[in-house]
Amino acid sequence: MRITKYIHSCLLIEKDSDRLLFDPGNFTFLEGRFAPADFRDIRAVVVTHYHPDHLDDEALRVILENNPRALVLANRFIVDRLAAKDISAEVFESGERRVGDFLLKAFEAPQEKILADEIPPNTAFTIDDEILHPGDSLSRNLHALRGTPVLCLPVAAPWLTEPAAYEFAAALEPRTIVPIHDGFLKDFFLKSRYQNFQRHFERIDIQFRRMIEPGDFCEV
């Protein structure tokens, strides 16, 4: 599989001719580096939780206009809010389902605490039992997925410290880390933090992929 990072937590996962798009939030489109119309031949859009940096409603509308057969998979909270905006989505917040050539599994993984009037539910997903996208969660619920080879790891957030990110990843014991949730960091700072993460994860035999430039990808 190929994982391409489109800023912050937006990932395109490709396998043969199938493509899944995760968390197309507003950070992906704010600076004009990418446009919603850039995403074509999408089998499904998968959303972890209802925050604008993970789901831009109007961008999603354009993506679906260009991919009329694409599914939108998300938890009930998201589906209800999209329905109010005349965007169709299917509830997928537990269990497993096949989407094209992919096997997706969904897990409850509570959103980490932030200073907000409302904290939406968060759903984590695995893809082919090979990749884990936790959304905005470091929940101990996810320790049951220890050994999943690829972890998409949040590395910067109002709810996160670097030691907490490191400890979560160390507990899950992936072979490879794809860093996510870093779209608000300046490039010079991002590079220094990536170097720091890479150095520490190498000590415990975990590969940290330094996917810094928008559109960087890796094969897993």
C-alpha positions as CSV (number, residue, x, y, z in Angstrom):
1,M,0.0,0.0,0.0
2,R,1.0,3.6,-0.6
3,I,0.3,6.3,2.0
4,T,0.4,9.9,0.7
5,K,0.1,12.8,3.2
6,Y,-1.8,15.9,2.2
7,I,-1.1,18.1,5.2
8,H,-2.1,17.5,8.8
9,S,-4.1,14.3,9.1
10,C,-5.3,14.0,5.5
11,L,-4.0,10.7,4.1
12,L,-4.6,9.0,0.8
13,I,-4.2,5.3,1.0
14,E,-3.8,3.3,-2.2
15,K,-3.9,-0.4,-2.9
16,D,-3.9,-1.6,-6.5
17,S,-6.6,0.6,-8.1
18,D,-8.5,1.4,-4.9
19,R,-8.1,4.6,-3.0
20,L,-9.2,5.7,0.5
21,L,-9.1,9.3,1.6
22,F,-8.9,10.0,5.4
23,D,-9.8,13.2,7.1
24,P,-9.9,15.9,4.4
25,G,-9.9,18.9,6.7
26,N,-9.5,22.6,6.1
27,F,-5.8,22.7,6.8
28,T,-5.3,20.7,3.6
29,F,-6.8,23.4,1.5
30,L,-6.2,26.7,3.3
31,E,-3.0,27.6,1.5
32,G,-4.0,26.6,-2.0
33,R,-1.4,23.8,-2.3
34,F,-4.2,21.3,-2.9
35,A,-7.8,21.7,-4.0
36,P,-10.7,19.3,-3.3
37,A,-11.0,18.7,-7.0
38,D,-7.5,17.2,-7.0
39,F,-8.9,14.0,-5.4
40,R,-10.1,11.6,-8.0
41,D,-11.0,7.9,-8.3
42,I,-11.8,7.8,-4.6
43,R,-13.5,4.6,-3.3
44,A,-14.4,6.0,0.1
45,V,-13.8,9.1,2.3
46,V,-13.3,8.0,5.9
47,V,-13.6,10.6,8.7
48,T,-12.4,10.0,12.3
49,H,-14.3,12.9,14.0
50,Y,-16.1,16.2,13.4
51,H,-13.5,18.9,13.7
52,P,-12.8,21.3,10.8
53,D,-9.1,20.3,10.6
54,H,-10.3,16.7,9.9
55,L,-13.4,17.4,7.9
56,D,-14.1,20.4,5.7
57,D,-17.8,20.1,4.8
58,E,-17.7,22.1,1.6
59,A,-14.5,20.5,0.5
60,L,-16.1,17.1,1.0
61,R,-19.1,18.2,-1.1
62,V,-16.7,19.0,-4.0
63,I,-14.8,15.7,-3.5
64,L,-18.1,13.8,-3.8
65,E,-19.2,15.8,-6.9
66,N,-16.0,14.6,-8.6
67,N,-16.3,11.0,-7.1
68,P,-20.1,10.3,-7.3
69,R,-19.7,6.6,-6.4
70,A,-17.5,7.3,-3.3
71,L,-18.8,6.3,0.1
72,V,-18.5,8.5,3.1
73,L,-17.9,6.4,6.3
74,A,-18.0,8.0,9.7
75,N,-19.5,7.7,13.2
76,R,-23.2,8.6,13.9
77,F,-22.3,12.1,15.2
78,I,-20.7,13.0,11.9
79,V,-23.4,11.3,9.7
80,D,-26.2,13.3,11.4
81,R,-24.4,16.6,11.0
82,L,-23.6,15.9,7.3
83,A,-27.2,14.9,6.7
84,A,-28.3,18.3,8.0
85,K,-26.2,19.7,5.1
86,D,-27.6,17.3,2.5
87,I,-24.4,15.2,2.4
88,S,-25.0,11.5,2.5
89,A,-22.8,9.3,4.7
90,E,-22.9,5.8,6.2
91,V,-22.5,5.0,9.9
92,F,-19.4,3.0,10.5
93,E,-18.1,3.2,14.1
94,S,-17.6,-0.4,15.1
95,G,-17.0,-3.8,13.5
96,E,-15.5,-4.3,10.1
97,R,-16.5,-4.0,6.4
98,R,-15.0,-4.4,3.0
99,V,-14.5,-1.4,0.8
100,G,-13.2,-2.5,-2.5
101,D,-10.0,-4.4,-1.9
102,F,-9.6,-2.9,1.6
103,L,-10.7,-4.4,4.9
104,L,-11.6,-1.6,7.3
105,K,-12.2,-2.0,11.0
106,A,-13.6,0.7,13.3
107,F,-12.9,1.2,17.0
108,E,-14.2,3.5,19.7
109,A,-11.3,5.8,20.7
110,P,-12.4,8.9,22.6
111,Q,-11.2,12.3,21.5
112,E,-8.5,13.7,23.8
113,K,-9.6,16.6,26.0
114,I,-9.5,20.1,24.6
115,L,-10.8,23.5,25.6
116,A,-14.1,23.5,23.8
117,D,-17.8,23.7,24.4
118,E,-18.3,20.3,22.8
119,I,-16.0,17.3,22.3
120,P,-17.2,15.1,19.5
121,P,-16.8,11.3,19.5
122,N,-13.7,10.0,17.7
123,T,-13.4,6.7,15.8
124,A,-10.1,5.0,15.0
125,F,-9.7,2.8,11.9
126,T,-7.4,0.0,10.8
127,I,-6.8,-0.8,7.1
128,D,-6.1,-4.4,6.3
129,D,-4.9,-4.9,9.8
130,E,-1.7,-3.1,8.6
131,I,-2.3,0.6,9.2
132,L,-3.9,2.3,12.3
133,H,-5.3,5.9,12.0
134,P,-6.4,6.9,15.5
135,G,-7.8,10.3,14.7
136,D,-7.3,12.5,17.7
137,S,-6.9,9.8,20.3
138,L,-4.2,8.2,22.4
139,S,-6.8,6.0,24.1
140,R,-5.7,2.9,26.0
141,N,-8.6,1.2,24.1
142,L,-6.1,1.2,21.1
143,H,-3.5,-0.8,23.1
144,A,-5.5,-3.9,22.0
145,L,-4.2,-3.1,18.5
146,R,-0.6,-3.5,19.6
147,G,1.6,-4.7,16.9
148,T,-0.3,-3.1,14.0
149,P,2.7,-2.6,11.6
150,V,2.0,1.1,10.7
151,L,0.8,3.7,13.1
152,C,-0.3,7.1,11.9
153,L,0.8,9.1,15.0
154,P,-0.4,12.5,16.0
155,V,2.7,14.5,16.9
156,A,1.4,18.0,17.7
157,A,-1.9,19.2,19.1
158,P,-3.4,21.4,21.9
159,W,-4.1,18.1,23.7
160,L,-0.7,16.5,23.2
161,T,2.9,16.5,24.5
162,E,5.8,14.9,22.7
163,P,6.4,12.5,25.6
164,A,2.8,11.4,25.5
165,A,3.0,10.7,21.7
166,Y,6.2,8.8,22.2
167,E,4.8,6.7,25.0
168,F,1.6,5.9,23.1
169,A,3.6,4.7,20.1
170,A,6.1,2.7,22.2
171,A,3.1,0.9,23.8
172,L,1.6,0.0,20.4
173,E,5.0,-1.3,19.1
174,P,4.5,-0.5,15.3
175,R,7.3,-1.1,12.9
176,T,6.7,2.2,11.1
177,I,5.3,5.6,12.2
178,V,3.6,8.0,9.7
179,P,3.4,11.4,11.6
180,I,0.1,13.2,11.4
181,H,-1.7,16.2,13.0
182,D,1.1,18.7,12.4
183,G,-0.4,21.1,9.9
184,F,-0.2,24.2,12.1
185,L,3.6,24.0,12.7
186,K,6.1,26.2,10.9
187,D,8.4,24.2,8.6
188,F,11.6,24.9,10.5
189,F,10.0,23.8,13.8
190,L,8.4,20.8,12.2
191,K,11.8,19.6,10.8
192,S,13.4,19.9,14.2
193,R,10.7,18.0,15.9
194,Y,10.8,15.3,13.3
195,Q,14.5,14.9,13.8
196,N,13.9,14.6,17.6
197,F,11.2,12.0,17.1
198,Q,13.2,10.0,14.6
199,R,16.2,9.9,16.9
200,H,14.2,8.6,19.9
201,F,12.2,6.1,17.9
202,E,15.3,4.6,16.2
203,R,16.5,3.7,19.7
204,I,13.5,1.3,20.0
205,D,13.7,0.0,16.4
206,I,10.7,2.0,15.1
207,Q,11.1,3.7,11.7
208,F,9.8,7.3,11.8
209,R,8.9,8.5,8.3
210,R,9.8,12.1,7.9
211,M,6.9,13.1,5.6
212,I,7.4,16.8,5.7
213,E,6.5,18.1,2.3
214,P,2.9,18.1,1.2
215,G,2.4,15.1,-1.1
216,D,5.2,13.1,0.5
217,F,4.4,9.4,0.4
218,C,5.7,6.0,1.6
219,E,5.2,2.4,0.6
220,V,4.2,0.0,3.4
